[in-house]
């Protein structure tokens, strides 16, 4: 459904905000913990971005089928 894609986009925006914050903290006060949080935030965003094309294809298939 469209809601799935909208929800995924919302989660991508949130993950991007988390990554920006993590990068700012890592730049301001570099530490291994700050860097680790940046890496985790980047991985979370990458995972969501990897899911988007599949979600988009499913949405298109549903609209064509129904």
N, CA, C and O atoms as a Tripos MOL2 file, in Angstrom:
@<TRIPOS>MOLECULE
protein
  264   263    66     0     0
PROTEIN
NO_CHARGES

@<TRIPOS>ATOM
      1 N           0.8210   -1.1870    0.0000 N.3       1 UNK1
      2 CA          0.0000    0.0000    0.0000 C.3       1 UNK1
      3 C           0.8670    1.2540    0.0000 C.2       1 UNK1
      4 O           2.0660    1.2120    0.2740 O.2       1 UNK1
      5 N           0.2380    2.3320   -0.3070 N.am      2 UNK2
      6 CA          0.9340    3.6170   -0.2930 C.3       2 UNK2
      7 C           1.4380    3.9150    1.1140 C.2       2 UNK2
      8 O           2.5030    4.5070    1.2890 O.2       2 UNK2
      9 N           0.6670    3.5020    2.1090 N.am      3 UNK3
     10 CA          1.0600    3.7460    3.4960 C.3       3 UNK3
     11 C           2.4100    3.1330    3.8150 C.2       3 UNK3
     12 O           3.1870    3.7060    4.5780 O.2       3 UNK3
     13 N           2.7000    1.9590    3.2310 N.am      4 UNK4
     14 CA          3.9840    1.3110    3.4690 C.3       4 UNK4
     15 C           5.1350    2.1860    2.9840 C.2       4 UNK4
     16 O           6.1370    2.3630    3.6770 O.2       4 UNK4
     17 N           4.9720    2.7210    1.7980 N.am      5 UNK5
     18 CA          6.0100    3.5710    1.2260 C.3       5 UNK5
     19 C           6.1260    4.8870    1.9880 C.2       5 UNK5
     20 O           7.2300    5.3830    2.2110 O.2       5 UNK5
     21 N           5.0070    5.4420    2.3780 N.am      6 UNK6
     22 CA          5.0080    6.6860    3.1510 C.3       6 UNK6
     23 C           5.6890    6.4500    4.4960 C.2       6 UNK6
     24 O           6.4920    7.2690    4.9440 O.2       6 UNK6
     25 N           5.3630    5.3240    5.1400 N.am      7 UNK7
     26 CA          5.9840    4.9890    6.4230 C.3       7 UNK7
     27 C           7.4910    4.7930    6.2550 C.2       7 UNK7
     28 O           8.2790    5.2650    7.0740 O.2       7 UNK7
     29 N           7.8820    4.1020    5.1990 N.am      8 UNK8
     30 CA          9.3040    3.8930    4.9510 C.3       8 UNK8
     31 C          10.0140    5.2170    4.7080 C.2       8 UNK8
     32 O          11.1090    5.4350    5.2280 O.2       8 UNK8
     33 N           9.4130    6.0920    3.9350 N.am      9 UNK9
     34 CA         10.0120    7.4130    3.6910 C.3       9 UNK9
     35 C          10.1500    8.2070    4.9820 C.2       9 UNK9
     36 O          11.1450    8.8990    5.1950 O.2       9 UNK9
     37 N           9.1490    8.1010    5.8360 N.am     10 UNK10
     38 CA          9.1950    8.7920    7.1280 C.3      10 UNK10
     39 C          10.3550    8.2420    7.9820 C.2      10 UNK10
     40 O          11.0710    8.9980    8.6390 O.2      10 UNK10
     41 N          10.5160    6.9410    7.9560 N.am     11 UNK11
     42 CA         11.6100    6.3240    8.7150 C.3      11 UNK11
     43 C          12.9750    6.7050    8.1370 C.2      11 UNK11
     44 O          13.9440    6.8540    8.8820 O.2      11 UNK11
     45 N          13.0550    6.8610    6.8160 N.am     12 UNK12
     46 CA         14.3060    7.2890    6.1770 C.3      12 UNK12
     47 C          14.6600    8.7010    6.6180 C.2      12 UNK12
     48 O          15.8170    8.9840    6.9260 O.2      12 UNK12
     49 N          13.6790    9.5790    6.6480 N.am     13 UNK13
     50 CA         13.9150   10.9570    7.0840 C.3      13 UNK13
     51 C          14.3960   10.9790    8.5290 C.2      13 UNK13
     52 O          15.3210   11.7170    8.8670 O.2      13 UNK13
     53 N          13.7670   10.1710    9.3830 N.am     14 UNK14
     54 CA         14.1840   10.1060   10.7850 C.3      14 UNK14
     55 C          15.5990    9.5690   10.9180 C.2      14 UNK14
     56 O          16.3940   10.0880   11.7000 O.2      14 UNK14
     57 N          15.9150    8.5230   10.1480 N.am     15 UNK15
     58 CA         17.2510    7.9420   10.2020 C.3      15 UNK15
     59 C          18.3040    8.9390    9.7090 C.2      15 UNK15
     60 O          19.4140    8.9820   10.2390 O.2      15 UNK15
     61 N          17.9620    9.7270    8.7090 N.am     16 UNK16
     62 CA         18.8770   10.7510    8.2160 C.3      16 UNK16
     63 C          19.1440   11.8040    9.2850 C.2      16 UNK16
     64 O          20.2760   12.2600    9.4450 O.2      16 UNK16
     65 N          18.1040   12.1860   10.0110 N.am     17 UNK17
     66 CA         18.2720   13.1580   11.0990 C.3      17 UNK17
     67 C          19.1610   12.5870   12.2010 C.2      17 UNK17
     68 O          20.0000   13.2950   12.7580 O.2      17 UNK17
     69 N          18.9750   11.3160   12.5110 N.am     18 UNK18
     70 CA         19.8160   10.6650   13.5260 C.3      18 UNK18
     71 C          21.2690   10.6320   13.0550 C.2      18 UNK18
     72 O          22.1820   10.9000   13.8360 O.2      18 UNK18
     73 N          21.4840   10.3070   11.7880 N.am     19 UNK19
     74 CA         22.8400   10.2650   11.2520 C.3      19 UNK19
     75 C          23.4900   11.6480   11.2860 C.2      19 UNK19
     76 O          24.6570   11.7760   11.6540 O.2      19 UNK19
     77 N          22.7510   12.6620   10.9100 N.am     20 UNK20
     78 CA         23.3020   14.0270   10.9500 C.3      20 UNK20
     79 C          23.7170   14.4050   12.3700 C.2      20 UNK20
     80 O          24.7800   14.9900   12.5780 O.2      20 UNK20
     81 N          22.8780   14.0700   13.3380 N.am     21 UNK21
     82 CA         23.2020   14.3490   14.7320 C.3      21 UNK21
     83 C          24.4220   13.5800   15.1920 C.2      21 UNK21
     84 O          25.2820   14.1250   15.8840 O.2      21 UNK21
     85 N          24.5000   12.3110   14.8100 N.am     22 UNK22
     86 CA         25.6450   11.4820   15.1920 C.3      22 UNK22
     87 C          26.9320   12.0150   14.5770 C.2      22 UNK22
     88 O          27.9780   12.0320   15.2260 O.2      22 UNK22
     89 N          26.8500   12.4460   13.3290 N.am     23 UNK23
     90 CA         28.0510   13.0030   12.6770 C.3      23 UNK23
     91 C          28.4840   14.3070   13.3340 C.2      23 UNK23
     92 O          29.6770   14.5570   13.5060 O.2      23 UNK23
     93 N          27.5160   15.1320   13.6990 N.am     24 UNK24
     94 CA         27.8520   16.3930   14.3640 C.3      24 UNK24
     95 C          28.5090   16.1300   15.7110 C.2      24 UNK24
     96 O          29.4950   16.7800   16.0600 O.2      24 UNK24
     97 N          27.9690   15.1800   16.4680 N.am     25 UNK25
     98 CA         28.5680   14.8530   17.7670 C.3      25 UNK25
     99 C          29.9650   14.2630   17.6010 C.2      25 UNK25
    100 O          30.8660   14.5730   18.3800 O.2      25 UNK25
    101 N          30.1490   13.4150   16.5900 N.am     26 UNK26
    102 CA         31.4610   12.8110   16.3520 C.3      26 UNK26
    103 C          32.4770   13.8680   15.9300 C.2      26 UNK26
    104 O          33.6530   13.7630   16.2760 O.2      26 UNK26
    105 N          32.0440   14.8730   15.1950 N.am     27 UNK27
    106 CA         32.9550   15.9370   14.7700 C.3      27 UNK27
    107 C          33.2840   16.8730   15.9300 C.2      27 UNK27
    108 O          34.4070   17.3640   16.0490 O.2      27 UNK27
    109 N          32.2920   17.1090   16.7760 N.am     28 UNK28
    110 CA         32.4810   18.0400   17.8980 C.3      28 UNK28
    111 C          33.3110   17.4190   19.0210 C.2      28 UNK28
    112 O          34.1850   18.0730   19.5890 O.2      28 UNK28
    113 N          33.0350   16.1700   19.3310 N.am     29 UNK29
    114 CA         33.7340   15.4920   20.4340 C.3      29 UNK29
    115 C          34.0960   14.0830   19.9920 C.2      29 UNK29
    116 O          33.4320   13.1180   20.3680 O.2      29 UNK29
    117 N          35.1480   13.9680   19.1960 N.am     30 UNK30
    118 CA         35.5080   12.6660   18.6510 C.3      30 UNK30
    119 C          35.8700   11.6680   19.7580 C.2      30 UNK30
    120 O          36.7470   11.9200   20.5840 O.2      30 UNK30
    121 N          35.1900   10.5630   19.7480 N.am     31 UNK31
    122 CA         35.4860    9.4570   20.6600 C.3      31 UNK31
    123 C          35.0680    8.1740   19.9560 C.2      31 UNK31
    124 O          34.3610    8.2080   18.9490 O.2      31 UNK31
    125 N          35.5050    7.0610   20.4870 N.am     32 UNK32
    126 CA         35.1440    5.7900   19.8570 C.3      32 UNK32
    127 C          33.6420    5.5490   19.9620 C.2      32 UNK32
    128 O          33.0450    4.9750   19.0520 O.2      32 UNK32
    129 N          33.0270    5.9790   21.0550 N.am     33 UNK33
    130 CA         31.5840    5.7970   21.1980 C.3      33 UNK33
    131 C          30.8230    6.6680   20.1990 C.2      33 UNK33
    132 O          29.8540    6.2140   19.5920 O.2      33 UNK33
    133 N          31.2570    7.9090   20.0290 N.am     34 UNK34
    134 CA         30.6040    8.8000   19.0710 C.3      34 UNK34
    135 C          30.7470    8.2560   17.6530 C.2      34 UNK34
    136 O          29.8050    8.3010   16.8620 O.2      34 UNK34
    137 N          31.9150    7.7520   17.3460 N.am     35 UNK35
    138 CA         32.1440    7.1760   16.0100 C.3      35 UNK35
    139 C          31.2880    5.9280   15.8150 C.2      35 UNK35
    140 O          30.7370    5.7120   14.7360 O.2      35 UNK35
    141 N          31.1760    5.1000   16.8660 N.am     36 UNK36
    142 CA         30.3700    3.8840   16.7760 C.3      36 UNK36
    143 C          28.8990    4.2420   16.5550 C.2      36 UNK36
    144 O          28.2200    3.5920   15.7600 O.2      36 UNK36
    145 N          28.4080    5.2520   17.2400 N.am     37 UNK37
    146 CA         27.0190    5.6810   17.0480 C.3      37 UNK37
    147 C          26.8000    6.1990   15.6220 C.2      37 UNK37
    148 O          25.7340    6.0010   15.0390 O.2      37 UNK37
    149 N          27.7960    6.8480   15.0820 N.am     38 UNK38
    150 CA         27.7170    7.3190   13.6930 C.3      38 UNK38
    151 C          27.6350    6.1340   12.7370 C.2      38 UNK38
    152 O          26.8390    6.1380   11.7980 O.2      38 UNK38
    153 N          28.4590    5.1280   12.9800 N.am     39 UNK39
    154 CA         28.4510    3.9310   12.1270 C.3      39 UNK39
    155 C          27.0980    3.2300   12.1960 C.2      39 UNK39
    156 O          26.5550    2.8190   11.1700 O.2      39 UNK39
    157 N          26.5550    3.0940   13.4010 N.am     40 UNK40
    158 CA         25.2530    2.4460   13.5570 C.3      40 UNK40
    159 C          24.1460    3.2340   12.8630 C.2      40 UNK40
    160 O          23.2680    2.6470   12.2320 O.2      40 UNK40
    161 N          24.1850    4.5430   12.9760 N.am     41 UNK41
    162 CA         23.1830    5.3880   12.3200 C.3      41 UNK41
    163 C          23.2920    5.2700   10.8030 C.2      41 UNK41
    164 O          22.2790    5.2500   10.1020 O.2      41 UNK41
    165 N          24.5030    5.1930   10.3070 N.am     42 UNK42
    166 CA         24.7200    5.0470    8.8620 C.3      42 UNK42
    167 C          24.1960    3.7020    8.3760 C.2      42 UNK42
    168 O          23.5670    3.6190    7.3210 O.2      42 UNK42
    169 N          24.4540    2.6630    9.1390 N.am     43 UNK43
    170 CA         23.9580    1.3250    8.7630 C.3      43 UNK43
    171 C          22.4390    1.2900    8.7410 C.2      43 UNK43
    172 O          21.8410    0.7090    7.8350 O.2      43 UNK43
    173 N          21.8130    1.9080    9.7320 N.am     44 UNK44
    174 CA         20.3490    1.9290    9.7910 C.3      44 UNK44
    175 C          19.7690    2.6520    8.5730 C.2      44 UNK44
    176 O          18.8020    2.1870    7.9700 O.2      44 UNK44
    177 N          20.3620    3.7840    8.2210 N.am     45 UNK45
    178 CA         19.8990    4.5220    7.0520 C.3      45 UNK45
    179 C          20.1100    3.7130    5.7780 C.2      45 UNK45
    180 O          19.2170    3.6460    4.9330 O.2      45 UNK45
    181 N          21.2680    3.1040    5.6310 N.am     46 UNK46
    182 CA         21.5490    2.2840    4.4470 C.3      46 UNK46
    183 C          20.5470    1.1400    4.3170 C.2      46 UNK46
    184 O          20.0900    0.8330    3.2160 O.2      46 UNK46
    185 N          20.2080    0.5150    5.4310 N.am     47 UNK47
    186 CA         19.2460   -0.5790    5.4110 C.3      47 UNK47
    187 C          17.8860   -0.0990    4.9070 C.2      47 UNK47
    188 O          17.2560   -0.7540    4.0770 O.2      47 UNK47
    189 N          17.4490    1.0300    5.4070 N.am     48 UNK48
    190 CA         16.1600    1.5840    4.9710 C.3      48 UNK48
    191 C          16.1930    1.9780    3.4920 C.2      48 UNK48
    192 O          15.2360    1.7350    2.7570 O.2      48 UNK48
    193 N          17.2930    2.5820    3.0670 N.am     49 UNK49
    194 CA         17.4100    2.9740    1.6590 C.3      49 UNK49
    195 C          17.4370    1.7570    0.7420 C.2      49 UNK49
    196 O          16.9270    1.8100   -0.3760 O.2      49 UNK49
    197 N          18.0280    0.6640    1.2080 N.am     50 UNK50
    198 CA         18.0470   -0.5710    0.4190 C.3      50 UNK50
    199 C          16.6520   -1.1740    0.2750 C.2      50 UNK50
    200 O          16.3700   -1.8390   -0.7220 O.2      50 UNK50
    201 N          15.7850   -0.9540    1.2450 N.am     51 UNK51
    202 CA         14.4290   -1.4970    1.2060 C.3      51 UNK51
    203 C          13.4990   -0.7200    0.2810 C.2      51 UNK51
    204 O          12.4960   -1.2620   -0.1850 O.2      51 UNK51
    205 N          13.8180    0.5310    0.0140 N.am     52 UNK52
    206 CA         12.8830    1.3980   -0.7130 C.3      52 UNK52
    207 C          12.5370    0.9080   -2.1200 C.2      52 UNK52
    208 O          11.3560    0.8940   -2.4670 O.2      52 UNK52
    209 N          13.5080    0.5040   -2.9490 N.am     53 UNK53
    210 CA         13.1310    0.0620   -4.3030 C.3      53 UNK53
    211 C          12.1730   -1.1330   -4.2860 C.2      53 UNK53
    212 O          11.2440   -1.1890   -5.0910 O.2      53 UNK53
    213 N          12.3890   -2.0800   -3.3840 N.am     54 UNK54
    214 CA         11.5020   -3.2310   -3.3000 C.3      54 UNK54
    215 C          10.1030   -2.8140   -2.8740 C.2      54 UNK54
    216 O           9.1090   -3.2950   -3.4180 O.2      54 UNK54
    217 N          10.0320   -1.9340   -1.9150 N.am     55 UNK55
    218 CA          8.7380   -1.4270   -1.4520 C.3      55 UNK55
    219 C           8.0180   -0.6970   -2.5840 C.2      55 UNK55
    220 O           6.8050   -0.8290   -2.7440 O.2      55 UNK55
    221 N           8.7610    0.0610   -3.3540 N.am     56 UNK56
    222 CA          8.1850    0.8010   -4.4790 C.3      56 UNK56
    223 C           7.6680   -0.1680   -5.5510 C.2      56 UNK56
    224 O           6.5930    0.0410   -6.1120 O.2      56 UNK56
    225 N           8.4340   -1.2240   -5.8310 N.am     57 UNK57
    226 CA          7.9960   -2.2140   -6.8280 C.3      57 UNK57
    227 C           6.7360   -2.9380   -6.3640 C.2      57 UNK57
    228 O           5.8300   -3.1920   -7.1580 O.2      57 UNK57
    229 N           6.6820   -3.2680   -5.0730 N.am     58 UNK58
    230 CA          5.4830   -3.9280   -4.5440 C.3      58 UNK58
    231 C           4.2620   -3.0250   -4.6620 C.2      58 UNK58
    232 O           3.1710   -3.4820   -5.0030 O.2      58 UNK58
    233 N           4.4540   -1.7550   -4.3820 N.am     59 UNK59
    234 CA          3.3470   -0.8000   -4.4830 C.3      59 UNK59
    235 C           2.8560   -0.7180   -5.9230 C.2      59 UNK59
    236 O           1.6490   -0.7010   -6.1660 O.2      59 UNK59
    237 N           3.7750   -0.6680   -6.8750 N.am     60 UNK60
    238 CA          3.3880   -0.5970   -8.2770 C.3      60 UNK60
    239 C           2.6730   -1.8710   -8.7160 C.2      60 UNK60
    240 O           1.7060   -1.8090   -9.4750 O.2      60 UNK60
    241 N           3.1390   -3.0170   -8.2470 N.am     61 UNK61
    242 CA          2.5010   -4.2860   -8.5970 C.3      61 UNK61
    243 C           1.0800   -4.3490   -8.0470 C.2      61 UNK61
    244 O           0.1700   -4.8270   -8.7250 O.2      61 UNK61
    245 N           0.8890   -3.8680   -6.8240 N.am     62 UNK62
    246 CA         -0.4500   -3.8590   -6.2310 C.3      62 UNK62
    247 C          -1.3980   -2.9440   -7.0040 C.2      62 UNK62
    248 O          -2.5650   -3.2750   -7.2160 O.2      62 UNK62
    249 N          -0.8830   -1.7980   -7.4160 N.am     63 UNK63
    250 CA         -1.7540   -0.8660   -8.1380 C.3      63 UNK63
    251 C          -2.1150   -1.4070   -9.5210 C.2      63 UNK63
    252 O          -3.2120   -1.1530  -10.0190 O.2      63 UNK63
    253 N          -1.2020   -2.1500  -10.1390 N.am     64 UNK64
    254 CA         -1.5020   -2.7380  -11.4460 C.3      64 UNK64
    255 C          -2.4610   -3.9170  -11.3140 C.2      64 UNK64
    256 O          -3.2880   -4.1480  -12.1950 O.2      64 UNK64
    257 N          -2.3530   -4.6540  -10.2270 N.am     65 UNK65
    258 CA         -3.1880   -5.8370  -10.0310 C.3      65 UNK65
    259 C          -4.6030   -5.4820   -9.5890 C.2      65 UNK65
    260 O          -5.5440   -6.2350   -9.8420 O.2      65 UNK65
    261 N          -4.7490   -4.3610   -8.9450 N.am     66 UNK66
    262 CA         -6.0570   -4.1150   -8.3560 C.3      66 UNK66
    263 C          -6.7040   -2.8930   -8.7610 C.2      66 UNK66
    264 O          -7.8140   -2.6040   -8.3120 O.2      66 UNK66
@<TRIPOS>BOND
     1     1     2 1
     2     2     3 1
     3     3     4 2
     4     3     5 am
     5     5     6 1
     6     6     7 1
     7     7     8 2
     8     7     9 am
     9     9    10 1
    10    10    11 1
    11    11    12 2
    12    11    13 am
    13    13    14 1
    14    14    15 1
    15    15    16 2
    16    15    17 am
    17    17    18 1
    18    18    19 1
    19    19    20 2
    20    19    21 am
    21    21    22 1
    22    22    23 1
    23    23    24 2
    24    23    25 am
    25    25    26 1
    26    26    27 1
    27    27    28 2
    28    27    29 am
    29    29    30 1
    30    30    31 1
    31    31    32 2
    32    31    33 am
    33    33    34 1
    34    34    35 1
    35    35    36 2
    36    35    37 am
    37    37    38 1
    38    38    39 1
    39    39    40 2
    40    39    41 am
    41    41    42 1
    42    42    43 1
    43    43    44 2
    44    43    45 am
    45    45    46 1
    46    46    47 1
    47    47    48 2
    48    47    49 am
    49    49    50 1
    50    50    51 1
    51    51    52 2
    52    51    53 am
    53    53    54 1
    54    54    55 1
    55    55    56 2
    56    55    57 am
    57    57    58 1
    58    58    59 1
    59    59    60 2
    60    59    61 am
    61    61    62 1
    62    62    63 1
    63    63    64 2
    64    63    65 am
    65    65    66 1
    66    66    67 1
    67    67    68 2
    68    67    69 am
    69    69    70 1
    70    70    71 1
    71    71    72 2
    72    71    73 am
    73    73    74 1
    74    74    75 1
    75    75    76 2
    76    75    77 am
    77    77    78 1
    78    78    79 1
    79    79    80 2
    80    79    81 am
    81    81    82 1
    82    82    83 1
    83    83    84 2
    84    83    85 am
    85    85    86 1
    86    86    87 1
    87    87    88 2
    88    87    89 am
    89    89    90 1
    90    90    91 1
    91    91    92 2
    92    91    93 am
    93    93    94 1
    94    94    95 1
    95    95    96 2
    96    95    97 am
    97    97    98 1
    98    98    99 1
    99    99   100 2
   100    99   101 am
   101   101   102 1
   102   102   103 1
   103   103   104 2
   104   103   105 am
   105   105   106 1
   106   106   107 1
   107   107   108 2
   108   107   109 am
   109   109   110 1
   110   110   111 1
   111   111   112 2
   112   111   113 am
   113   113   114 1
   114   114   115 1
   115   115   116 2
   116   115   117 am
   117   117   118 1
   118   118   119 1
   119   119   120 2
   120   119   121 am
   121   121   122 1
   122   122   123 1
   123   123   124 2
   124   123   125 am
   125   125   126 1
   126   126   127 1
   127   127   128 2
   128   127   129 am
   129   129   130 1
   130   130   131 1
   131   131   132 2
   132   131   133 am
   133   133   134 1
   134   134   135 1
   135   135   136 2
   136   135   137 am
   137   137   138 1
   138   138   139 1
   139   139   140 2
   140   139   141 am
   141   141   142 1
   142   142   143 1
   143   143   144 2
   144   143   145 am
   145   145   146 1
   146   146   147 1
   147   147   148 2
   148   147   149 am
   149   149   150 1
   150   150   151 1
   151   151   152 2
   152   151   153 am
   153   153   154 1
   154   154   155 1
   155   155   156 2
   156   155   157 am
   157   157   158 1
   158   158   159 1
   159   159   160 2
   160   159   161 am
   161   161   162 1
   162   162   163 1
   163   163   164 2
   164   163   165 am
   165   165   166 1
   166   166   167 1
   167   167   168 2
   168   167   169 am
   169   169   170 1
   170   170   171 1
   171   171   172 2
   172   171   173 am
   173   173   174 1
   174   174   175 1
   175   175   176 2
   176   175   177 am
   177   177   178 1
   178   178   179 1
   179   179   180 2
   180   179   181 am
   181   181   182 1
   182   182   183 1
   183   183   184 2
   184   183   185 am
   185   185   186 1
   186   186   187 1
   187   187   188 2
   188   187   189 am
   189   189   190 1
   190   190   191 1
   191   191   192 2
   192   191   193 am
   193   193   194 1
   194   194   195 1
   195   195   196 2
   196   195   197 am
   197   197   198 1
   198   198   199 1
   199   199   200 2
   200   199   201 am
   201   201   202 1
   202   202   203 1
   203   203   204 2
   204   203   205 am
   205   205   206 1
   206   206   207 1
   207   207   208 2
   208   207   209 am
   209   209   210 1
   210   210   211 1
   211   211   212 2
   212   211   213 am
   213   213   214 1
   214   214   215 1
   215   215   216 2
   216   215   217 am
   217   217   218 1
   218   218   219 1
   219   219   220 2
   220   219   221 am
   221   221   222 1
   222   222   223 1
   223   223   224 2
   224   223   225 am
   225   225   226 1
   226   226   227 1
   227   227   228 2
   228   227   229 am
   229   229   230 1
   230   230   231 1
   231   231   232 2
   232   231   233 am
   233   233   234 1
   234   234   235 1
   235   235   236 2
   236   235   237 am
   237   237   238 1
   238   238   239 1
   239   239   240 2
   240   239   241 am
   241   241   242 1
   242   242   243 1
   243   243   244 2
   244   243   245 am
   245   245   246 1
   246   246   247 1
   247   247   248 2
   248   247   249 am
   249   249   250 1
   250   250   251 1
   251   251   252 2
   252   251   253 am
   253   253   254 1
   254   254   255 1
   255   255   256 2
   256   255   257 am
   257   257   258 1
   258   258   259 1
   259   259   260 2
   260   259   261 am
   261   261   262 1
   262   262   263 1
   263   263   264 2
@<TRIPOS>SUBSTRUCTURE
     1 UNK1         2 RESIDUE 1 A UNK
     2 UNK2         6 RESIDUE 1 A UNK
     3 UNK3        10 RESIDUE 1 A UNK
     4 UNK4        14 RESIDUE 1 A UNK
     5 UNK5        18 RESIDUE 1 A UNK
     6 UNK6        22 RESIDUE 1 A UNK
     7 UNK7        26 RESIDUE 1 A UNK
     8 UNK8        30 RESIDUE 1 A UNK
     9 UNK9        34 RESIDUE 1 A UNK
    10 UNK10       38 RESIDUE 1 A UNK
    11 UNK11       42 RESIDUE 1 A UNK
    12 UNK12       46 RESIDUE 1 A UNK
    13 UNK13       50 RESIDUE 1 A UNK
    14 UNK14       54 RESIDUE 1 A UNK
    15 UNK15       58 RESIDUE 1 A UNK
    16 UNK16       62 RESIDUE 1 A UNK
    17 UNK17       66 RESIDUE 1 A UNK
    18 UNK18       70 RESIDUE 1 A UNK
    19 UNK19       74 RESIDUE 1 A UNK
    20 UNK20       78 RESIDUE 1 A UNK
    21 UNK21       82 RESIDUE 1 A UNK
    22 UNK22       86 RESIDUE 1 A UNK
    23 UNK23       90 RESIDUE 1 A UNK
    24 UNK24       94 RESIDUE 1 A UNK
    25 UNK25       98 RESIDUE 1 A UNK
    26 UNK26      102 RESIDUE 1 A UNK
    27 UNK27      106 RESIDUE 1 A UNK
    28 UNK28      110 RESIDUE 1 A UNK
    29 UNK29      114 RESIDUE 1 A UNK
    30 UNK30      118 RESIDUE 1 A UNK
    31 UNK31      122 RESIDUE 1 A UNK
    32 UNK32      126 RESIDUE 1 A UNK
    33 UNK33      130 RESIDUE 1 A UNK
    34 UNK34      134 RESIDUE 1 A UNK
    35 UNK35      138 RESIDUE 1 A UNK
    36 UNK36      142 RESIDUE 1 A UNK
    37 UNK37      146 RESIDUE 1 A UNK
    38 UNK38      150 RESIDUE 1 A UNK
    39 UNK39      154 RESIDUE 1 A UNK
    40 UNK40      158 RESIDUE 1 A UNK
    41 UNK41      162 RESIDUE 1 A UNK
    42 UNK42      166 RESIDUE 1 A UNK
    43 UNK43      170 RESIDUE 1 A UNK
    44 UNK44      174 RESIDUE 1 A UNK
    45 UNK45      178 RESIDUE 1 A UNK
    46 UNK46      182 RESIDUE 1 A UNK
    47 UNK47      186 RESIDUE 1 A UNK
    48 UNK48      190 RESIDUE 1 A UNK
    49 UNK49      194 RESIDUE 1 A UNK
    50 UNK50      198 RESIDUE 1 A UNK
    51 UNK51      202 RESIDUE 1 A UNK
    52 UNK52      206 RESIDUE 1 A UNK
    53 UNK53      210 RESIDUE 1 A UNK
    54 UNK54      214 RESIDUE 1 A UNK
    55 UNK55      218 RESIDUE 1 A UNK
    56 UNK56      222 RESIDUE 1 A UNK
    57 UNK57      226 RESIDUE 1 A UNK
    58 UNK58      230 RESIDUE 1 A UNK
    59 UNK59      234 RESIDUE 1 A UNK
    60 UNK60      238 RESIDUE 1 A UNK
    61 UNK61      242 RESIDUE 1 A UNK
    62 UNK62      246 RESIDUE 1 A UNK
    63 UNK63      250 RESIDUE 1 A UNK
    64 UNK64      254 RESIDUE 1 A UNK
    65 UNK65      258 RESIDUE 1 A UNK
    66 UNK66      262 RESIDUE 1 A UNK
